Amino acid sequence: MNAPPVRPNPLRAALSTALLSVGIAGEAAAAQKMPSVEELWKVIQQQQQEIEALKTKLGQTETVQKEVKQEVQDLKTASKGEAPSEPGKPADEAGKKKVKSESDRKTDILAAEVEKLKTSLIIPEKREYKSMYGMAPAASQVYMNKRGLSIGGYGEFFYTNFQNDGVEKSLQRKNTADMARLVLYAGYKFNDWIVLNNEIEFEHGSTGEGSEEKGEVSVEFSYLDFLFDPRANVRTGLMLVPMGFINEIHEPTFFHGNRRPEVEQLIIPTTWREMGVGVHGEIVPGLVYRAYGINGLNAEGFDSFGIREGRQGGSQALAENLAFTGRVDYMPPELPGLMVGASTFLGDAGQGNVFMTAAGPQKPNVFTQLYEGHLQWHYRGFEFRALGAWGGIGDAAILSEAKGETVGSSNYGWYVEGAYDVLPWLWQGTTQYLAPFVRYQRYNTLATVPDGFTDYDGLYDRRIYQAGLTYKPITNIVIKADYQNISSGAGQLPGQFNLGVGFIY
């Protein structure tokens, strides 16, 4: 090993330098008088003072270096949210203030960046809108967060002008303007595999005023997802029934027309949600499923319009009879934009209720079944949808007698829809969207009726011809205009001209 270097003694070096200088001077000028001991001592003292001054400056430099090192450590500590340690006292107070001021500036910058990072976890500067785990794009934002709180929502409002020409007076309607709904999504991602998702909806611009038609506040869904494996995950809580296009994905920027299709309001009720537990996942690429056990419908709400008012929505829901609902969709990887699928709902809706009839009180077995198939295809600017559904209601005769109106033994509905984004042909490179669309609907909530009951001369057998425009200046906002011509087996019904705006965030 090499020996450590020997540090020269400043006093010895000064003395040697002085003696050497004196010796050289003596040799060069022998005739001059040799300096006295006192004079040599003065030279040595002067050298020693210079050395001490150098040592003092060196000490000051080391102090400043320590101070700077401490400030750097404090910056690191502050970025972690911890209290900084007490810095040592520098020799130069002016130097300390200068360093501290710079430290404060850097700390402020770091604090601002940390706050910006925390905020971006809740409200990211840029969002990607895509459906995940069966939920609508804005409702899926919580799944895209790494952790913590996520907020979002949607809303829609529109004006309806009813065309009453040629319509029986009792069926005529007045024009309306409606803040249809304002929705808040509030989700929380606890970790990589546990997610809470909630939707709270305000309808018709009010909290009810004693009437649901005047508005209400509702929990549209509130569930926990346990994401164990892409092929099998568990969901529980107040969940959307996975049927049709609209019930799960009902944000206004993702369907044409201001009002949701009537087939997906009456035959497949929206928004239909119930308490339960189930599984969902992707079996192979493109093949996804959802299967839930939920509380059944309540037949006390069934009427001539079908099962819609039998939804319980998690509000003190009767669970004497449970139900099963399931869905399968296939999106072939080799055909992007194509989706085909089917869904079903099966369950007794009697819920132990007693219905009064001429034969006395009865507890009917109101077995309710609903089957649905759908196809969707997006190719470049072209969009196509087709959906068909059929439903059956058991013991409809008992219900009809007890309620004093006809409840159909079976019902059905279907529609086809086409749209095309024409704006790229008019404005190359644009990110905006403008699509004319057409839709034809046919449904009948009294397709078959119990013996002895009327179908009201085909009043609930309806056909709807619809056309309109859908314009999106940006992805988050849609402006819609559409016209509906509605007829029934009993005659013409009021047509509708609808103009509205929708948004997601």
C-alpha positions as CSV (number, residue, x, y, z in Angstrom):
1,M,0.0,0.0,0.0
2,N,1.1,3.5,-0.7
3,A,1.9,5.7,2.3
4,P,-0.4,8.7,2.9
5,P,1.0,12.0,1.7
6,V,2.7,14.1,4.3
7,R,1.0,17.5,4.8
8,P,3.6,20.3,4.9
9,N,3.9,22.4,8.1
10,P,3.2,26.1,7.2
11,L,5.5,27.5,9.9
12,R,8.4,25.2,8.9
13,A,7.9,26.1,5.2
14,A,8.0,29.8,6.0
15,L,11.1,29.5,8.2
16,S,12.9,27.6,5.5
17,T,11.9,30.1,2.9
18,A,13.1,33.0,5.0
19,L,16.5,31.3,5.7
20,L,17.0,30.4,2.1
21,S,16.3,33.9,1.0
22,V,18.7,35.2,3.5
23,G,21.4,32.7,2.4
24,I,21.0,33.6,-1.2
25,A,21.1,37.3,-0.4
26,G,24.3,36.8,1.6
27,E,26.1,35.0,-1.2
28,A,25.1,37.6,-3.7
29,A,26.2,40.5,-1.6
30,A,28.8,39.4,0.9
31,A,29.7,43.0,1.6
32,Q,26.3,43.7,3.0
33,K,25.7,43.3,6.7
34,M,24.0,40.0,8.0
35,P,20.4,40.6,9.4
36,S,20.0,40.4,13.1
37,V,18.0,37.8,15.0
38,E,15.2,40.4,15.7
39,E,14.9,41.2,12.0
40,L,14.6,37.5,11.2
41,W,11.9,37.1,13.9
42,K,9.9,39.9,12.3
43,V,10.0,38.2,8.9
44,I,8.8,35.0,10.5
45,Q,5.9,36.7,12.3
46,Q,4.8,38.4,9.1
47,Q,4.8,35.0,7.2
48,Q,2.8,33.5,10.1
49,Q,0.2,36.2,9.9
50,E,-0.3,35.6,6.1
51,I,-0.6,31.9,6.8
52,E,-3.3,32.5,9.5
53,A,-5.2,34.8,7.1
54,L,-5.2,32.0,4.4
55,K,-6.4,29.5,7.0
56,T,-9.3,31.8,8.0
57,K,-10.4,32.2,4.3
58,L,-10.1,28.4,3.9
59,G,-12.4,27.9,6.9
60,Q,-15.0,30.3,5.6
61,T,-15.0,28.4,2.3
62,E,-15.6,25.1,4.0
63,T,-18.5,26.7,6.0
64,V,-20.1,27.9,2.9
65,Q,-19.7,24.5,1.3
66,K,-21.4,22.8,4.3
67,E,-24.2,25.4,4.2
68,V,-24.9,24.7,0.5
69,K,-24.8,20.9,1.2
70,Q,-27.4,21.4,4.0
71,E,-29.7,23.5,1.7
72,V,-29.6,20.8,-0.9
73,Q,-30.5,18.2,1.7
74,D,-33.4,20.4,2.9
75,L,-34.7,20.7,-0.7
76,K,-34.8,16.9,-1.0
77,T,-36.5,16.6,2.4
78,A,-39.1,19.3,1.5
79,S,-40.0,17.5,-1.7
80,K,-40.9,14.5,0.4
81,G,-43.2,16.5,2.7
82,E,-40.9,16.4,5.7
83,A,-39.7,19.3,7.9
84,P,-36.2,20.5,7.0
85,S,-33.4,20.3,9.5
86,E,-31.9,23.4,11.2
87,P,-29.0,24.6,9.0
88,G,-25.7,25.5,10.6
89,K,-24.8,29.2,11.1
90,P,-22.5,30.4,8.3
91,A,-19.7,32.8,8.9
92,D,-21.0,35.3,6.5
93,E,-24.6,36.3,7.2
94,A,-25.0,38.0,3.9
95,G,-23.9,34.8,2.2
96,K,-26.4,32.8,4.3
97,K,-29.3,35.1,3.2
98,K,-28.4,34.8,-0.4
99,V,-28.2,30.9,-0.3
100,K,-31.5,30.7,1.8
101,S,-33.4,32.9,-0.7
102,E,-32.3,30.7,-3.6
103,S,-33.3,27.6,-1.5
104,D,-36.8,29.1,-0.9
105,R,-37.3,29.7,-4.6
106,K,-36.4,26.1,-5.4
107,T,-38.6,24.8,-2.6
108,D,-41.5,26.8,-4.0
109,I,-41.0,25.4,-7.4
110,L,-40.8,21.8,-6.1
111,A,-44.0,22.3,-4.0
112,A,-45.8,23.7,-7.0
113,E,-44.8,20.7,-9.1
114,V,-45.9,18.2,-6.4
115,E,-49.3,20.0,-6.1
116,K,-49.6,19.9,-9.9
117,L,-48.9,16.2,-9.8
118,K,-51.5,15.5,-7.1
119,T,-54.1,17.5,-9.1
120,S,-53.4,15.6,-12.3
121,L,-54.1,12.4,-10.4
122,I,-57.7,13.7,-9.9
123,I,-58.3,15.9,-13.0
124,P,-55.8,14.9,-15.7
125,E,-55.0,17.6,-18.3
126,K,-55.8,15.3,-21.1
127,R,-58.3,12.3,-21.0
128,E,-58.7,9.3,-23.3
129,Y,-62.4,8.4,-23.6
130,K,-62.9,4.7,-24.1
131,S,-65.2,2.1,-22.6
132,M,-63.7,-0.3,-20.1
133,Y,-65.3,-3.2,-18.2
134,G,-68.7,-2.5,-19.8
135,M,-68.9,1.1,-18.6
136,A,-69.4,4.2,-20.6
137,P,-66.2,6.2,-21.6
138,A,-66.6,9.0,-19.1
139,A,-67.6,6.5,-16.4
140,S,-64.5,4.5,-17.2
141,Q,-62.0,7.2,-16.1
142,V,-61.5,5.8,-12.7
143,Y,-60.0,2.6,-14.2
144,M,-57.3,4.7,-16.0
145,N,-56.1,6.4,-12.8
146,K,-53.1,4.9,-11.1
147,R,-54.6,5.5,-7.7
148,G,-56.9,7.8,-5.8
149,L,-59.9,10.0,-6.6
150,S,-61.4,10.4,-10.1
151,I,-64.3,12.7,-11.1
152,G,-66.3,13.2,-14.2
153,G,-69.8,13.3,-15.5
154,Y,-72.2,14.2,-18.2
155,G,-75.3,16.2,-18.9
156,E,-77.9,16.9,-21.6
157,F,-80.7,19.4,-22.1
158,F,-83.1,19.9,-25.0
159,Y,-86.2,21.6,-26.4
160,T,-89.1,19.6,-27.9
161,N,-91.7,21.0,-30.2
162,F,-94.6,18.6,-30.5
163,Q,-96.4,18.4,-33.9
164,N,-100.1,17.9,-33.0
165,D,-101.6,18.2,-36.5
166,G,-104.1,15.4,-37.1
167,V,-103.7,14.0,-33.6
168,E,-106.7,13.2,-31.3
169,K,-107.1,16.0,-28.8
170,S,-106.6,13.7,-25.8
171,L,-103.2,12.6,-27.1
172,Q,-101.9,16.1,-28.0
173,R,-98.9,17.5,-26.0
174,K,-97.4,20.9,-25.2
175,N,-93.9,22.0,-26.1
176,T,-91.2,21.5,-23.4
177,A,-87.7,22.7,-22.5
178,D,-85.9,20.3,-20.1
179,M,-82.6,20.1,-18.3
180,A,-83.0,16.3,-18.7
181,R,-80.1,15.3,-16.5
182,L,-76.9,16.4,-14.8
183,V,-74.6,13.6,-13.7
184,L,-71.6,13.4,-11.4
185,Y,-69.2,10.4,-11.6
186,A,-67.1,10.0,-8.4
187,G,-64.7,7.0,-8.3
188,Y,-61.9,5.9,-6.2
189,K,-59.1,3.5,-7.0
190,F,-57.8,2.0,-3.7
191,N,-55.0,0.1,-5.4
192,D,-54.2,-1.8,-8.6
193,W,-57.2,-4.2,-8.1
194,I,-59.9,-2.6,-6.1
195,V,-62.1,0.1,-7.7
196,L,-65.1,2.0,-6.4
197,N,-67.3,3.7,-9.1
198,N,-70.4,5.9,-8.5
199,E,-72.9,7.8,-10.5
200,I,-75.2,10.4,-9.0
201,E,-77.9,11.9,-11.2
202,F,-80.0,15.0,-11.0
203,E,-83.0,14.8,-13.3
204,H,-85.2,17.5,-14.8
205,G,-83.4,20.4,-13.1
206,S,-85.0,19.9,-9.7
207,T,-85.1,17.6,-6.6
208,G,-88.7,16.5,-7.2
209,E,-91.2,18.9,-5.6
210,G,-93.1,15.8,-4.6
211,S,-93.2,14.3,-8.1
212,E,-90.7,12.1,-10.0
213,E,-91.8,13.7,-13.2
214,K,-90.6,17.1,-11.9
215,G,-87.2,15.8,-11.1
216,E,-85.3,13.6,-8.6
217,V,-81.8,12.8,-7.3
218,S,-80.8,9.2,-7.7
219,V,-77.8,6.9,-7.4
220,E,-77.6,5.5,-10.8
221,F,-74.9,3.0,-9.8
222,S,-72.5,2.4,-7.0
223,Y,-70.3,-0.7,-7.1
224,L,-67.0,-2.2,-6.2
225,D,-64.8,-3.9,-8.8
226,F,-62.3,-6.5,-7.6
227,L,-60.0,-6.9,-10.6
228,F,-58.4,-10.3,-10.0
229,D,-57.7,-11.5,-13.5
230,P,-58.6,-10.2,-17.0
231,R,-60.7,-13.3,-17.5
232,A,-62.6,-13.2,-14.2
233,N,-63.3,-10.2,-12.0
234,V,-66.0,-9.7,-9.3
235,R,-68.4,-6.8,-9.2
236,T,-70.9,-6.0,-6.4
237,G,-73.3,-3.2,-5.4
238,L,-75.9,-1.3,-7.3
239,M,-75.1,-2.3,-10.9
240,L,-76.4,-1.5,-14.4
241,V,-78.2,-4.4,-16.0
242,P,-76.0,-5.3,-19.0
243,M,-78.7,-5.3,-21.8
244,G,-78.8,-3.4,-25.1
245,F,-76.6,-0.5,-26.2
246,I,-78.0,2.3,-24.1
247,N,-78.5,1.0,-20.5
248,E,-74.7,0.8,-19.8
249,I,-73.4,3.4,-22.3
250,H,-76.0,6.2,-22.1
251,E,-73.7,9.3,-22.2
252,P,-75.2,11.7,-24.9
253,T,-72.1,11.9,-27.1
254,F,-72.3,8.2,-27.8
255,F,-75.8,7.8,-29.3
256,H,-77.8,9.7,-32.0
257,G,-80.9,11.7,-31.3
258,N,-81.7,13.8,-28.3
259,R,-83.9,11.2,-26.6
260,R,-82.8,7.6,-26.1
261,P,-84.5,5.1,-28.5
262,E,-88.0,4.1,-27.3
263,V,-87.2,0.4,-27.7
264,E,-84.4,0.9,-25.1
265,Q,-86.7,2.8,-22.8
266,L,-89.7,0.6,-22.7
267,I,-88.8,-3.0,-23.9
268,I,-85.3,-2.7,-22.3
269,P,-85.9,-0.1,-19.5
270,T,-83.3,2.6,-19.0
271,T,-81.7,3.4,-16.7
272,W,-82.1,-0.1,-15.2
273,R,-80.0,-0.9,-12.2
274,E,-80.4,-3.4,-9.3
275,M,-78.5,-4.6,-6.3
276,G,-76.4,-7.8,-6.7
277,V,-73.1,-9.5,-7.3
278,G,-71.5,-11.0,-10.4
279,V,-68.5,-11.7,-12.5
280,H,-67.1,-10.1,-15.7
281,G,-64.1,-10.5,-17.9
282,E,-62.5,-11.2,-21.3
283,I,-62.3,-14.9,-22.0
284,V,-60.2,-14.6,-25.2
285,P,-59.2,-11.4,-27.1
286,G,-62.5,-9.7,-28.2
287,L,-64.9,-12.0,-26.3
288,V,-66.2,-10.3,-23.2
289,Y,-69.0,-11.3,-20.8
290,R,-70.9,-10.1,-17.7
291,A,-73.1,-12.3,-15.5
292,Y,-74.9,-11.0,-12.4
293,G,-77.2,-12.3,-9.7
294,I,-79.5,-9.4,-8.7
295,N,-82.8,-8.7,-7.0
296,G,-85.8,-9.3,-9.3
297,L,-88.3,-6.8,-10.7
298,N,-91.4,-5.8,-8.7
299,A,-94.6,-6.7,-10.7
300,E,-96.6,-4.1,-8.8
301,G,-95.1,-1.5,-11.2
302,F,-95.9,-3.4,-14.4
303,D,-98.5,-1.6,-16.7
304,S,-99.6,-1.4,-20.3
305,F,-96.2,0.1,-21.2
306,G,-94.5,-3.0,-20.0
307,I,-91.9,-3.7,-17.2
308,R,-90.3,-0.3,-17.0
309,E,-91.9,0.8,-13.7
310,G,-91.0,-2.5,-12.2
311,R,-87.4,-1.4,-11.7
312,Q,-86.5,-1.1,-8.0
313,G,-83.2,0.8,-8.4
314,G,-81.8,-0.2,-5.0
315,S,-84.4,1.8,-3.1
316,Q,-85.5,-0.6,-0.3
317,A,-85.7,-3.2,-3.1
318,L,-87.7,-6.3,-2.4
319,A,-85.5,-9.4,-2.8
320,E,-88.0,-12.2,-2.1
321,N,-87.3,-13.2,-5.7
322,L,-83.9,-13.0,-7.3
323,A,-83.0,-12.8,-11.0
324,F,-80.1,-13.6,-13.3
325,T,-78.8,-11.3,-16.1
326,G,-76.0,-12.0,-18.5
327,R,-74.4,-10.7,-21.6
328,V,-71.8,-11.8,-24.2
329,D,-70.2,-9.6,-26.8
330,Y,-67.7,-10.5,-29.5
331,M,-65.4,-8.0,-31.3
332,P,-63.3,-9.9,-33.8
333,P,-59.7,-8.5,-33.7
334,E,-59.4,-9.0,-37.5
335,L,-62.5,-6.8,-38.0
336,P,-62.1,-3.6,-36.0
337,G,-65.3,-1.7,-35.4
338,L,-67.6,-4.8,-35.5
339,M,-69.5,-6.0,-32.4
340,V,-72.1,-8.7,-32.2
341,G,-73.7,-9.8,-28.9
342,A,-76.7,-11.0,-26.9
343,S,-78.1,-10.6,-23.4
344,T,-80.9,-11.9,-21.2
345,F,-82.8,-11.3,-18.0
346,L,-84.7,-14.1,-16.1
347,G,-86.5,-13.9,-12.8
348,D,-89.7,-14.0,-10.9
349,A,-91.2,-10.5,-10.2
350,G,-94.0,-11.5,-7.8
351,Q,-91.8,-10.6,-4.7
352,G,-94.4,-12.2,-2.4
353,N,-97.0,-9.4,-3.2
354,V,-100.7,-10.2,-2.8
355,F,-102.9,-9.1,-5.7
356,M,-106.7,-8.8,-5.2
357,T,-108.8,-10.4,-7.9
358,A,-112.4,-11.6,-8.2
359,A,-111.3,-15.0,-7.1
360,G,-109.7,-13.5,-3.9
361,P,-106.2,-12.5,-2.9
362,Q,-103.5,-14.2,-5.0
363,K,-99.7,-14.4,-5.0
364,P,-98.9,-14.9,-8.7
365,N,-95.7,-16.4,-10.1
366,V,-94.8,-13.5,-12.4
367,F,-91.9,-15.1,-14.2
368,T,-90.3,-12.4,-16.3
369,Q,-88.0,-13.1,-19.2
370,L,-86.3,-10.8,-21.6
371,Y,-83.9,-11.7,-24.5
372,E,-82.0,-9.3,-26.7
373,G,-79.5,-9.4,-29.6
374,H,-77.5,-6.6,-31.1
375,L,-75.0,-5.7,-33.8
376,Q,-72.8,-2.6,-34.3
377,W,-70.4,-1.8,-37.1
378,H,-68.2,1.3,-37.4
379,Y,-66.2,1.5,-40.6
380,R,-64.3,4.8,-41.3
381,G,-67.1,7.4,-41.2
382,F,-70.0,4.9,-41.4
383,E,-72.0,3.7,-38.4
384,F,-74.6,1.1,-38.2
385,R,-76.7,-0.3,-35.3
386,A,-79.4,-3.0,-35.1
387,L,-81.1,-4.3,-32.0
388,G,-84.1,-6.6,-31.3
389,A,-85.7,-7.7,-28.0
390,W,-88.5,-9.9,-26.9
391,G,-90.0,-10.2,-23.4
392,G,-92.6,-12.4,-21.6
393,I,-94.6,-11.8,-18.4
394,G,-96.1,-14.7,-16.4
395,D,-99.6,-14.5,-14.8
396,A,-100.3,-11.4,-16.8
397,A,-104.1,-12.0,-16.4
398,I,-103.9,-11.7,-12.6
399,L,-101.8,-8.5,-12.9
400,S,-104.2,-7.0,-15.4
401,E,-107.3,-7.8,-13.3
402,A,-105.7,-6.5,-10.1
403,K,-104.4,-3.3,-11.7
404,G,-107.4,-2.5,-13.8
405,E,-105.4,-2.2,-17.1
406,T,-104.0,-4.6,-19.6
407,V,-100.5,-6.0,-18.8
408,G,-99.1,-7.7,-21.9
409,S,-98.2,-11.4,-21.8
410,S,-95.5,-10.6,-24.3
411,N,-93.8,-7.6,-25.8
412,Y,-91.2,-6.9,-28.4
413,G,-89.2,-4.1,-30.0
414,W,-86.5,-3.6,-32.6
415,Y,-84.7,-0.8,-34.5
416,V,-82.1,-0.2,-37.2
417,E,-80.0,2.9,-37.5
418,G,-77.4,4.3,-39.9
419,A,-75.1,7.4,-39.8
420,Y,-72.2,8.8,-41.8
421,D,-69.6,11.5,-40.8
422,V,-69.6,13.8,-43.8
423,L,-67.3,16.4,-42.4
424,P,-64.0,14.9,-43.6
425,W,-65.3,15.2,-47.2
426,L,-66.0,18.9,-46.6
427,W,-63.0,19.8,-44.4
428,Q,-59.9,17.7,-44.8
429,G,-57.9,17.1,-41.6
430,T,-60.6,18.3,-39.3
431,T,-61.2,16.6,-35.9
432,Q,-64.8,17.8,-35.8
433,Y,-67.7,15.5,-36.5
434,L,-71.0,16.0,-38.4
435,A,-73.2,13.0,-39.2
436,P,-76.7,12.8,-40.6
437,F,-78.5,9.8,-39.3
438,V,-81.7,7.8,-39.8
439,R,-83.5,5.4,-37.5
440,Y,-86.5,3.2,-37.7
441,Q,-88.2,1.7,-34.6
442,R,-91.0,-0.8,-34.1
443,Y,-92.3,-1.9,-30.8
444,N,-95.4,-3.2,-29.1
445,T,-95.7,-3.5,-25.3
446,L,-99.0,-5.4,-25.7
447,A,-97.9,-7.9,-28.4
448,T,-100.1,-10.6,-26.8
449,V,-102.6,-9.9,-24.1
450,P,-104.4,-12.3,-21.6
451,D,-107.8,-13.7,-22.6
452,G,-110.6,-11.2,-22.0
453,F,-108.4,-8.1,-22.0
454,T,-108.0,-5.5,-24.8
455,D,-104.9,-4.2,-26.6
456,Y,-106.6,-0.8,-26.8
457,D,-106.9,-1.1,-30.6
458,G,-103.2,-1.2,-31.2
459,L,-102.4,2.1,-29.3
460,Y,-99.2,0.5,-27.9
461,D,-98.1,-0.9,-31.3
462,R,-95.9,1.9,-32.6
463,R,-93.7,2.8,-35.5
464,I,-91.2,5.7,-35.3
465,Y,-89.4,7.2,-38.3
466,Q,-86.5,9.4,-37.2
467,A,-83.9,11.5,-39.0
468,G,-81.4,14.2,-37.7
469,L,-78.0,15.6,-37.4
470,T,-75.3,15.0,-34.8
471,Y,-72.5,17.6,-34.6
472,K,-69.4,17.5,-32.3
473,P,-67.2,20.6,-32.3
474,I,-64.9,18.6,-29.9
475,T,-65.1,15.1,-28.5
476,N,-66.7,16.2,-25.2
477,I,-69.7,18.2,-26.7
478,V,-72.5,17.2,-29.0
479,I,-75.2,19.3,-30.6
480,K,-78.2,17.4,-31.9
481,A,-81.3,18.1,-34.0
482,D,-83.8,15.4,-35.0
483,Y,-87.4,14.8,-36.0
484,Q,-89.6,11.9,-35.1
485,N,-92.8,10.8,-36.9
486,I,-94.8,8.5,-34.6
487,S,-97.8,6.4,-35.5
488,S,-99.7,3.5,-33.8
489,G,-102.3,1.0,-34.7
490,A,-104.9,3.4,-33.2
491,G,-103.7,6.3,-35.4
492,Q,-101.2,9.2,-35.5
493,L,-99.4,10.4,-32.4
494,P,-97.7,13.8,-31.9
495,G,-94.5,14.1,-33.9
496,Q,-91.4,15.6,-32.3
497,F,-88.8,18.1,-33.3
498,N,-85.9,18.0,-30.8
499,L,-83.0,20.3,-30.5
500,G,-80.4,19.9,-27.7
501,V,-76.9,19.8,-26.3
502,G,-75.0,17.2,-24.5
503,F,-71.6,17.0,-22.8
504,I,-69.2,14.7,-21.0
505,Y,-66.2,15.6,-18.8
